[in-house]
Amino acid sequence: MPPLWQDRGYEEIQFVMRAAASFPERIVCLTEETTETLYLLGEERRIVGISGFTVRPPRARKEKPRVSAFTSANFDKIVALQPDLVLGFSDLQADIAAELIRRGIAVHIFNQRSIAAIFRMIRVLGGLVGCETRAASLATAIQAGLDEIVVGARALPHRPRVYFEEWNEPMISGIQWVSELIELAGGVDCFAELGHEPLAKNRIIADPLEVARRAPDIIFGSWCGKRFRPESVAARPGWADIPAVRDGEMHEIKSSMILQPGPAALGDGVRCMHELIRNWAQRTC
């Protein structure tokens, strides 16, 4: 018996082959960083659904349906969108990924926790949609911005001790890419040893007075989507004499800028920290 394809017309065979070789055309992004990256690559047309926490770029919320939170998702709505790929992030979305896989949907979960891994995510995502060259150019442009900040940081007369608080109850210090960006921006992370812990539970600071003992010059707060309140930080028992509290150096870094492991953190997030660190250094020189 001849192969089945020989019973088909030439044009039909070509159509099937082109379809098999194409890249994903209908993508759901369960977190913001892949949405932002696809927009920066000029591939936003592929996105058919986004996270409800997405704020970058602002137009995404107007153009794309919201289908998920961070640890929950509207599975029926996602299935109805007929995605050929769903993009997620970390172990926290493992249950969402498993359910989508059971429903027959292809899923790719990124797990970037460092600056290097964020760059790798950008390049891999570019490959997934057939835009390797543009992804490489985007990574190069982002790296150039980081290089400028490094030059500025090296020129600072002093490097402040920095405490980054990712959550307040319990107190959780910054994840690895945040810790690395603090150092790159000209600061010294007071809890750098915790930055390499991928799980938030392993970055809990059980004794609040440990922060006082490490005496940060600057406190950055980014409370995962809720407003950072310097006055509540200043009122913590034993914190009045912390240099950052005494001098009013307590600053919010929006979570959408620094806690999304993508272009935002490597751009606006680190630039914001560098500017505040530079201002501190100029006042104390």
Secondary structure, 3 states (H helix, E strand, C coil): CCCHHHHCCHHHHHHHHHHHHCCCCCEEECCHHHHHHHHHCCCHHHEEEEECCCCCCHHHHHHCCEEECCCCECHHHHHHCCCCEEEEECHHHHHHHHHHHHCCCCEEEECCCCHHHHHHHHHHHHHHCCCHHHHHHHHHHHHHHHHHHHHHHHCCCCCCEEEEEEEECCEEECCHHHHHHHHHHCCEECCHHHHCCCCHHHHECCCCHHHHHHCCCEEEECECCECCCHHHHHCCCCCCCCHHHHCCCEEECCHHHHCCCCHHHHHHHHHHHHHHHHHHHHHHC
